[in-house]
């Protein structure tokens, strides 16, 4: 008897995750399951156990295929069978992991660390159910219908919002258990590790019963009906959640139908709709944002008042306790740095310490101001497809062909926006936001990614997660307030950690970081540094600059750009 994975039915707790997996097994068209949680929350155990309780596929047990982090596109999609070319001079396709997962489960652990290009390919095939390979002399397609399971630890980096939305259902776990739950989990695990065969035998009837119930639910699925009133309820809830597009509506209906069939009902009830609501909306809801076409109201600008009990020193950057203030984003064309005269000064090198680059902000690609090199050199790997096909399969090979460098290495623009109270003076905060718009517009045209961290009021906040730069960022920036002091040290530390995570996900990524600040902070910068190209954009406006913008730039080995000169 082959030792299987830990039985699905023996896992204690995690009812939401179990339900999501069962619904995906009943109706794979819901689009897979993404589960987020810390280590030790049974993510992998339940994911691996799902295949054992799924009904047989064409008379065979369901496959469970794991996509490793180091996988290549060829490993995922399929590739040329080199041995067949060398031995028989025949070009034959060799199945990849997508083909092996057909009819089963494709499991991606740490999906947030998987390179974006692989995740894009993976989700495209999961949505269509067909893998089409057209490249390097190969034209091949095959069925790739599988349940996609992705797990992630949010402490190791977030998944792009666009990719989160592509997963049908989402579960967020925690590893906080009661004393009784801890005892039971350890007891079950010890029993499995010590007497695995006996443990599996004990749970065999439960496993078979669950598998049979999933099969019955699958068979019932086409006959389940859903009244118009309940479809309206789904649409209204999606509208209230301010979700993007209609994918949530479609997934919610499919999940509710699957839940009804799981309960062996012929018709969807309201309780089916509510039972799957959080699974569908948990990663899509935007309850804290303004509804579409409703821009935030503009508050009149007032200079922050210092409390009598805790006088603040503006020069030190400590503005004490105050309510957050909003300033609408200024027009980009109103920024002095982007006037014709200023642009001419930049191009002619009249501003000391500044060398223009792609946006007029940073140095040449592939070079770093702090000694860290982000390589963009062409690949020197042999392109075996082209080599063997053009050589007619003859051996020894007469000429090797090498892979061409990919056009356009992934680029991330990371903006660190000073949201402390001192930036509210003279509407500097409004103009700082306009500088972000300028960066975002150029990044959008080049299909590059953008992320924004705000630091103020003694905390660092993720204002915009890493994503393709949006065409219009103004509404989001308008809603960002400013208040309190300047946690400069904290934002630099978190920015570096964020950069390291991104390089772990995509080692070839080019990093461009913009620190937008008025420099009013008491922090020293002796040991701080960032990766990639760094620019300090100084927004202080005064006849005699008392801030530390230039000092910060020197400490970070960054270019220095005064917004007002």
PAVEX-253680 format. One record per residue (C-alpha): x, y, z; residue in three letters. Coordinates in steps of 0.25 Angstrom, whole numbers, padded with zeros to 4 digits, always signed. Layout:
! PAVEX-253680
XYZALA;...
! end
This chain:
! PAVEX-253680
+0000+0000+0000UNK;+0006+0013-0004UNK;+0006+0024+0007UNK;-0003+0035+0003UNK;-0003+0049+0008UNK;-0010+0053+0021UNK;-0025+0050+0019UNK;-0034+0062+0016UNK;-0044+0058+0025UNK;-0035+0057+0037UNK;-0030+0071+0037UNK;-0036+0078+0049UNK;-0043+0092+0047UNK;-0041+0101+0035UNK;-0055+0099+0031UNK;-0055+0111+0021UNK;-0043+0106+0014UNK;-0049+0092+0013UNK;-0062+0098+0007UNK;-0054+0106-0003UNK;-0047+0093-0008UNK;-0059+0085-0008UNK;-0067+0095-0017UNK;-0055+0096-0026UNK;-0055+0081-0027UNK;-0070+0081-0030UNK;-0069+0092-0041UNK;-0055+0095-0045UNK;-0060+0106-0054UNK;-0061+0115-0041UNK;-0046+0118-0045UNK;-0038+0111-0034UNK;-0035+0115-0019UNK;-0024+0124-0013UNK;-0021+0123+0001UNK;-0013+0133+0009UNK;-0008+0130+0023UNK;+0005+0129+0032UNK;+0013+0116+0033UNK;+0007+0105+0041UNK;-0008+0107+0037UNK;-0010+0094+0029UNK;-0009+0101+0015UNK;-0001+0090+0008UNK;-0007+0079+0016UNK;-0021+0082+0011UNK;-0017+0085-0003UNK;-0010+0072-0004UNK;-0021+0064+0002UNK;-0031+0069-0008UNK;-0027+0060-0020UNK;-0030+0048-0011UNK;-0044+0051-0009UNK;-0047+0055-0023UNK;-0055+0045-0032UNK;-0047+0037-0042UNK;-0044+0044-0055UNK;-0046+0035-0067UNK;-0045+0023-0058UNK;-0032+0028-0052UNK;-0028+0035-0039UNK;-0027+0050-0040UNK;-0013+0055-0042UNK;-0007+0065-0032UNK;+0004+0073-0039UNK;+0013+0083-0032UNK;+0019+0095-0039UNK;+0032+0098-0033UNK;+0037+0112-0031UNK;+0049+0110-0040UNK;+0040+0105-0052UNK;+0043+0110-0066UNK;+0033+0113-0077UNK;+0037+0101-0084UNK;+0035+0092-0071UNK;+0021+0098-0070UNK;+0016+0099-0084UNK;+0024+0087-0090UNK;+0036+0087-0099UNK;+0043+0080-0110UNK;+0047+0066-0108UNK;+0062+0067-0110UNK;+0065+0052-0109UNK;+0055+0049-0120UNK;+0061+0060-0129UNK;+0075+0054-0126UNK;+0072+0039-0128UNK;+0061+0039-0139UNK;+0062+0053-0144UNK;+0048+0056-0141UNK;+0042+0068-0135UNK;+0032+0064-0124UNK;+0026+0071-0113UNK;+0029+0067-0099UNK;+0017+0070-0089UNK;+0019+0080-0078UNK;+0013+0081-0064UNK;+0000+0087-0070UNK;-0002+0074-0078UNK;+0001+0065-0066UNK;-0009+0073-0057UNK;-0021+0071-0067UNK;-0033+0066-0060UNK;-0026+0067-0046UNK;-0020+0078-0037UNK;-0009+0088-0040UNK;-0003+0093-0027UNK;+0006+0105-0026UNK;+0012+0107-0013UNK;+0017+0121-0010UNK;+0010+0126-0022UNK;+0013+0141-0018UNK;+0028+0137-0021UNK;+0025+0131-0034UNK;+0030+0140-0046UNK;+0019+0149-0052UNK;+0021+0143-0066UNK;+0018+0129-0061UNK;+0006+0133-0053UNK;+0000+0140-0065UNK;+0002+0128-0074UNK;-0003+0119-0063UNK;-0016+0127-0061UNK;-0019+0128-0076UNK;-0018+0113-0078UNK;-0026+0111-0065UNK;-0037+0120-0070UNK;-0038+0114-0084UNK;-0035+0099-0081UNK;-0026+0098-0093UNK;-0011+0100-0094UNK;-0006+0105-0108UNK;+0008+0105-0111UNK;+0013+0113-0123UNK;+0027+0116-0123UNK;+0041+0111-0128UNK;+0036+0102-0139UNK;+0026+0096-0130UNK;+0011+0096-0132UNK;+0003+0088-0121UNK;-0009+0089-0113UNK;-0015+0080-0102UNK;-0026+0080-0091UNK;-0021+0086-0078UNK;-0034+0085-0069UNK;-0030+0085-0055UNK;-0033+0091-0041UNK;-0023+0102-0038UNK;-0019+0103-0024UNK;-0009+0115-0019UNK;-0004+0117-0005UNK;+0004+0129+0000UNK;+0010+0134+0013UNK;+0006+0149+0013UNK;+0019+0152+0021UNK;+0027+0149+0009UNK;+0020+0158-0001UNK;+0007+0161-0007UNK;+0001+0156-0020UNK;-0002+0166-0030UNK;-0017+0171-0029UNK;-0020+0167-0044UNK;-0015+0153-0041UNK;-0022+0151-0028UNK;-0035+0155-0035UNK;-0032+0143-0045UNK;-0034+0133-0034UNK;-0049+0130-0032UNK;-0049+0128-0017UNK;-0040+0133-0006UNK;-0038+0129+0008UNK;-0030+0136+0019UNK;-0025+0127+0030UNK;-0018+0130+0043UNK;-0011+0120+0052UNK;-0017+0124+0065UNK;-0023+0112+0071UNK;-0030+0109+0085UNK;-0022+0099+0095UNK;-0032+0088+0091UNK;-0030+0090+0076UNK;-0015+0090+0078UNK;-0015+0077+0086UNK;-0024+0070+0075UNK;-0016+0075+0063UNK;-0003+0069+0070UNK;-0009+0056+0074UNK;-0014+0054+0059UNK;-0001+0057+0053UNK;+0007+0048+0063UNK;-0003+0037+0060UNK;-0001+0039+0045UNK;+0014+0040+0046UNK;+0015+0027+0055UNK;+0005+0018+0049UNK;+0002+0024+0035UNK;-0005+0011+0029UNK;-0014+0009+0041UNK;-0017+0024+0041UNK;-0021+0024+0027UNK;-0030+0011+0029UNK;-0037+0018+0040UNK;-0041+0030+0031UNK;-0043+0022+0018UNK;-0058+0022+0020UNK;-0059+0037+0023UNK;-0050+0039+0010UNK;-0059+0030+0002UNK;-0072+0037+0007UNK;-0067+0051+0004UNK;-0062+0046-0010UNK;-0076+0040-0013UNK;-0083+0053-0008UNK;-0074+0061-0018UNK;-0078+0052-0029UNK;-0093+0053-0026UNK;-0092+0068-0026UNK;-0084+0069-0039UNK;-0095+0061-0046UNK;-0106+0070-0040UNK;-0099+0083-0044UNK;-0105+0084-0058UNK;-0119+0083-0052UNK;-0118+0094-0041UNK;-0127+0106-0044UNK;-0125+0120-0038UNK;-0136+0130-0038UNK;-0135+0144-0044UNK;-0136+0151-0030UNK;-0124+0143-0025UNK;-0116+0148-0037UNK;-0120+0162-0034UNK;-0115+0160-0020UNK;-0102+0156-0025UNK;-0101+0168-0034UNK;-0105+0177-0023UNK;-0095+0172-0013UNK;-0084+0172-0024UNK;-0087+0187-0027UNK;-0087+0190-0012UNK;-0073+0184-0011UNK;-0069+0193-0022UNK;-0062+0181-0029UNK;-0055+0183-0042UNK;-0062+0177-0054UNK;-0072+0165-0054UNK;-0063+0153-0051UNK;-0068+0154-0036UNK;-0082+0153-0041UNK;-0079+0141-0050UNK;-0071+0133-0039UNK;-0081+0136-0028UNK;-0093+0130-0037UNK;-0084+0118-0040UNK;-0080+0116-0025UNK;-0094+0118-0020UNK;-0099+0107-0030UNK;-0088+0098-0026UNK;-0092+0100-0011UNK;-0106+0097-0014UNK;-0102+0084-0021UNK;-0093+0081-0009UNK;-0105+0082+0000UNK;-0113+0073-0010UNK;-0123+0084-0013UNK;-0129+0086-0027UNK;-0130+0101-0026UNK;-0121+0112-0020UNK;-0125+0118-0007UNK;-0121+0131-0001UNK;-0113+0123+0009UNK;-0105+0118-0002UNK;-0102+0132-0007UNK;-0098+0136+0007UNK;-0089+0124+0010UNK;-0079+0127-0001UNK;-0080+0142+0000UNK;-0067+0144+0007UNK;-0060+0134-0002UNK;-0063+0142-0014UNK;-0062+0156-0009UNK;-0051+0154+0002UNK;-0040+0158-0008UNK;-0048+0167-0017UNK;-0056+0176-0008UNK;-0052+0191-0007UNK;-0061+0195+0004UNK;-0052+0206+0009UNK;-0051+0213-0005UNK;-0060+0223-0011UNK;-0071+0218-0020UNK;-0068+0219-0035UNK;-0070+0233-0041UNK;-0070+0239-0027UNK;-0058+0247-0025UNK;-0054+0250-0010UNK;-0059+0264-0005UNK;-0048+0274-0004UNK;-0046+0280+0009UNK;-0041+0294+0011UNK;-0026+0295+0013UNK;-0023+0300+0027UNK;-0009+0300+0033UNK;-0008+0289+0044UNK;-0009+0295+0058UNK;+0000+0291+0069UNK;-0006+0287+0082UNK;-0002+0295+0094UNK;+0001+0283+0103UNK;+0011+0278+0092UNK;+0017+0289+0084UNK;+0023+0284+0071UNK;+0036+0288+0064UNK;+0034+0289+0049UNK;+0049+0289+0047UNK;+0050+0275+0054UNK;+0039+0269+0046UNK;+0031+0266+0059UNK;+0017+0272+0057UNK;+0011+0265+0069UNK;-0003+0260+0069UNK;-0013+0265+0059UNK;-0025+0261+0050UNK;-0021+0257+0036UNK;-0023+0267+0025UNK;-0025+0265+0010UNK;-0020+0273-0002UNK;-0025+0270-0016UNK;-0014+0266-0026UNK;-0008+0278-0033UNK;-0007+0279-0048UNK;+0006+0273-0053UNK;+0008+0284-0063UNK;+0008+0294-0051UNK;+0021+0288-0045UNK;+0033+0296-0047UNK;+0042+0284-0049UNK;+0035+0281-0062UNK;+0035+0295-0068UNK;+0042+0297-0081UNK;+0053+0305-0074UNK;+0055+0295-0063UNK;+0055+0283-0073UNK;+0066+0291-0081UNK;+0074+0293-0069UNK;+0073+0278-0066UNK;+0078+0274-0080UNK;+0089+0283-0080UNK;+0094+0279-0066UNK;+0092+0292-0059UNK;+0086+0286-0047UNK;+0098+0280-0039UNK;+0098+0265-0035UNK;+0086+0261-0045UNK;+0088+0253-0057UNK;+0075+0251-0066UNK;+0070+0238-0070UNK;+0057+0232-0075UNK;+0048+0241-0068UNK;+0058+0252-0065UNK;+0059+0246-0051UNK;+0069+0235-0051UNK;+0082+0229-0057UNK;+0084+0219-0068UNK;+0078+0205-0067UNK;+0086+0194-0060UNK;+0094+0204-0052UNK;+0092+0207-0037UNK;+0096+0219-0029UNK;+0100+0210-0017UNK;+0108+0199-0024UNK;+0096+0189-0026UNK;+0096+0185-0040UNK;+0082+0180-0046UNK;+0087+0172-0059UNK;+0080+0174-0072UNK;+0090+0167-0080UNK;+0086+0157-0092UNK;+0084+0143-0088UNK;+0096+0134-0092UNK;+0087+0121-0091UNK;+0087+0112-0103UNK;+0074+0112-0111UNK;+0073+0097-0113UNK;+0060+0099-0121UNK;+0066+0108-0132UNK;+0079+0100-0132UNK;+0073+0086-0134UNK;+0062+0090-0144UNK;+0071+0099-0153UNK;+0082+0088-0152UNK;+0072+0077-0157UNK;+0075+0069-0145UNK;+0089+0066-0150UNK;+0100+0062-0140UNK;+0110+0067-0136UNK;+0104+0081-0137UNK;+0110+0090-0146UNK;+0106+0103-0140UNK;+0099+0107-0127UNK;+0089+0118-0126UNK;+0087+0126-0114UNK;+0074+0132-0108UNK;+0072+0146-0111UNK;+0071+0156-0099UNK;+0056+0158-0095UNK;+0052+0172-0099UNK;+0048+0180-0087UNK;+0053+0175-0074UNK;+0042+0176-0063UNK;+0043+0190-0057UNK;+0037+0194-0044UNK;+0036+0209-0040UNK;+0035+0210-0024UNK;+0030+0224-0019UNK;+0032+0227-0004UNK;+0023+0239-0002UNK;+0025+0248+0010UNK;+0011+0249+0017UNK;+0015+0257+0029UNK;+0008+0269+0034UNK;+0020+0279+0030UNK;+0017+0276+0015UNK;+0003+0282+0016UNK;+0010+0296+0017UNK;+0009+0304+0004UNK;+0001+0292-0003UNK;+0014+0284-0004UNK;+0007+0271-0002UNK;-0002+0274-0014UNK;+0010+0277-0023UNK;+0017+0264-0017UNK;+0005+0256-0022UNK;+0006+0263-0036UNK;+0021+0257-0037UNK;+0015+0243-0035UNK;+0005+0246-0046UNK;+0017+0249-0055UNK;+0024+0237-0052UNK;+0012+0228-0053UNK;+0008+0234-0067UNK;+0022+0230-0073UNK;+0022+0216-0066UNK;+0008+0214-0072UNK;+0012+0217-0086UNK;+0024+0207-0084UNK;+0015+0196-0077UNK;+0023+0197-0065UNK;+0019+0194-0051UNK;+0017+0204-0039UNK;+0016+0203-0024UNK;+0014+0215-0014UNK;+0018+0215+0001UNK;+0013+0227+0009UNK;+0021+0231+0022UNK;+0015+0240+0032UNK;+0008+0241+0045UNK;+0019+0232+0051UNK;+0014+0220+0042UNK;+0017+0214+0028UNK;+0006+0210+0019UNK;+0004+0203+0006UNK;-0004+0213-0002UNK;-0003+0205-0015UNK;+0001+0191-0016UNK;+0011+0187-0028UNK;+0003+0187-0041UNK;+0003+0191-0055UNK;+0003+0206-0054UNK;-0011+0211-0056UNK;-0015+0221-0066UNK;-0022+0230-0056UNK;-0016+0230-0042UNK;-0022+0244-0038UNK;-0034+0239-0030UNK;-0026+0230-0021UNK;-0016+0241-0018UNK;-0026+0251-0016UNK;-0031+0243-0004UNK;-0018+0241+0003UNK;-0017+0250+0015UNK;-0005+0256+0022UNK;-0002+0257+0037UNK;+0008+0256+0049UNK;+0023+0253+0048UNK;+0032+0247+0038UNK;+0037+0232+0041UNK;+0048+0233+0031UNK;+0056+0222+0036UNK;+0044+0212+0036UNK;+0040+0215+0022UNK;+0055+0213+0017UNK;+0055+0200+0024UNK;+0042+0195+0019UNK;+0045+0200+0005UNK;+0058+0192+0005UNK;+0051+0179+0010UNK;+0040+0181-0001UNK;+0051+0183-0012UNK;+0058+0170-0007UNK;+0045+0162-0008UNK;+0043+0167-0022UNK;+0056+0163-0026UNK;+0054+0149-0020UNK;+0041+0148-0029UNK;+0048+0154-0041UNK;+0063+0154-0041UNK;+0064+0162-0053UNK;+0055+0174-0049UNK;+0060+0188-0050UNK;+0057+0196-0038UNK;+0055+0211-0038UNK;+0052+0218-0025UNK;+0047+0232-0023UNK;+0047+0238-0009UNK;+0038+0250-0009UNK;+0040+0258+0004UNK;+0042+0272+0009UNK;+0054+0267+0017UNK;+0049+0271+0031UNK;+0053+0260+0040UNK;+0063+0258+0051UNK;+0067+0244+0046UNK;+0082+0241+0043UNK;+0085+0233+0030UNK;+0098+0227+0033UNK;+0094+0212+0031UNK;+0082+0213+0022UNK;+0083+0209+0007UNK;+0073+0205-0004UNK;+0075+0196-0016UNK;+0075+0200-0031UNK;+0074+0215-0036UNK;+0070+0225-0025UNK;+0065+0239-0026UNK;+0062+0249-0015UNK;+0051+0259-0020UNK;+0052+0271-0010UNK;+0039+0278-0009UNK;+0043+0288+0002UNK;+0040+0302-0003UNK;+0047+0314+0004UNK;+0058+0324+0001UNK;+0068+0317+0010UNK;+0065+0302+0011UNK;+0066+0297+0025UNK;+0062+0283+0022UNK;+0071+0271+0019UNK;+0068+0267+0005UNK;+0082+0269-0001UNK;+0088+0262+0011UNK;+0078+0250+0010UNK;+0082+0249-0005UNK;+0097+0248-0001UNK;+0095+0238+0010UNK;+0087+0229+0000UNK;+0096+0231-0011UNK;+0084+0236-0019UNK;+0082+0247-0029UNK;+0076+0260-0023UNK;+0065+0268-0030UNK;+0059+0280-0024UNK;+0045+0282-0028UNK;+0047+0297-0025UNK;+0060+0304-0028UNK;
! end
